[in-house]
């Protein structure tokens, strides 16, 4: 996900490069397995505008049953990158103060999308991912995955704080019959 943009930075404003991204993530900060889709690099006044629409395949851990599951999602990126070095002079290039530190083109004129894509993926992942909307989770007593098999713990042990309420529910079910 690294692009050498030295030639594009020398071209007039409005110049465009298009690429097809199809890469696997690796390393300690991996938050997705596969990222694919079109990437456009557009020369703008101060740098390069990156536009991308990607399909991201992630492997997440369910917040209820702790099982691993695959999730595919769409990710749209529009980010402006600023050069750190002026191509003509070799001096440090001025860039707007509001720019983020990750949105920089390094001194070798390499635009690296890895951290930007990583940040976008992280913000897109749900706070509590679920393998399925009706995931039953783990049994609080024995730890059995209730999506796979049922256990008898729920029928045997009642939390003493809920015992009075369970008694009311039992009376109500008898009254209905």
N, C-alpha and C positions, 0 to 999 in steps of 0.2 A: 504494500500500500504506500510505497514511496515513489515519487515522481520527480524526475529532474526537470525543472522548469526554467533553466537558464535561457534557453532559446525563446520560450514564450514570454519571458520578462522583457526581451529586447524587441518584441513585435508590438505593433500598434494596439491601442485600446480596442477591444471588441474581438480580438483574435481568440479562437476557440480550439481546444483539444478535447477529444472524446476517447474514453477508455471503457473497457468492460472489466469490472472487478469480479474476481472469483477466487477468493483466498480463504485459507484456513487460519484461524487464530492460534497462536501458540505462546507459551511463556507464562510467567506467574500471574499476570493480570488478565488472563483469558476469561472473558465473560460470554463468548459465543464460539460456536464450532466453525460455522461457515458463513461468509458474507459474500453476496453476489449481487451484481446489478450495474447499470451504467453510471459512469462518473464523467462530469464535464468540468473542465478547467477553463475559465473565462478571464482574459486579461482585462483588468479594470485599472482605474487611475493610480491607486496606491499599491496594488498587488494583484492577487489572483482570487477570484471568486470560485469556490467549489460548490457544485450542485450535484447531488447524488440521490438516487432512489434505489434502496437496496433491500434485498430479502435476507433476513438474518435467521439462522437456525441456532437456537440455544438449547442447552441441556440444563434444566433447573431442578431444584429439589423442592418437592411439595411441602407446604407449610403445615399440613395436617398429618400425612402418613409417612413423611420423610423419604418417599420413593423418588427416584430420578425419572424425569420425563422430558420429552422433546417438545420444543415450542418454536413455531415459525412465525415471524412478524415482519412488518414492513417498516422501514426506517427512511426518513427523508432528512437530508443534510443540506444546509445552505450556510456556508461559512466563508469569510474572507480571510485570506492569509497574506501576511506582510513580509517582504524580504528584510533580512537583518543586515545585508551587505549590498551596497550599490554596485551594479554590474560594471559600470563605466569607470568609477573611481576606486573601487575596492574598499571604500570607507564604510563605516557603520551608517546604515540607511535610517532616516527618520521615519517613524511610523506613528499613527495616531495614538494618543494616550489611552483611549478607551479600548484598545485592542487587548485581547487576552494573551497570556504568555504562551499558550499552546497553539495559537493561530499564527505561528511564525514559520518562515521559510529559512532554513539554516544557512550558514555561511558557504556551504557547497552548493547552494541553490536546489536543495532537495526538499520537496513538500511531502511531509509524512502525515498521512491521514489516520494512522493507527490510534493515537490517543483521542482524536476527535470522535472517531467511530466508537471507540470504547466508552467514552463519556455519554454519547447519545444512547448506546445500548443500555447502559446502567440506569439512565433516567427513564427508559422505556419499560424496564422490567417491573412487574407489580411488586408491591411491598410484601405481600404474602401470596406467592404463586401457588396455584392449585393444579394438580394433575387432571382433575375433572371437577366441574362445578359442585357435584354432589359427593365429593370425597368424604368418606366416613372417618378417616383418620385412624389413629392408634388407640387401643384400649388403654385407659389410664391405669388400670390395675396390672395387667399382664404384658402389655406392649404389643399385642397381636394386631397386625394390619387388618382392620375390619373390612377393607375392600376385598381381601383375599379369602378370609375365613371368619366366621362368627365365633365369639367366645362366650362363656357362661358367666363371666365376671359381673356384668351389669345386672343380672338377675339375682345374684347371690348377695352382693354387698351394697348397702345403701348408706350414703353419707349421713351421719346422725343429725346434721343440721337440716337435712331435707326429709327426715323420717315423718314428721308431722304432715308435711305437704303430700307425701306419698300415701299416707293414710287417708287423707281427704280425697285424693284421686281414686283410690280403691273404693271408698264409700260411694262416690258419684257414679262409678261404673256399675256398682250393684243396684243403685237406685234406678238407673236407666233400663235395667233388665226387668 
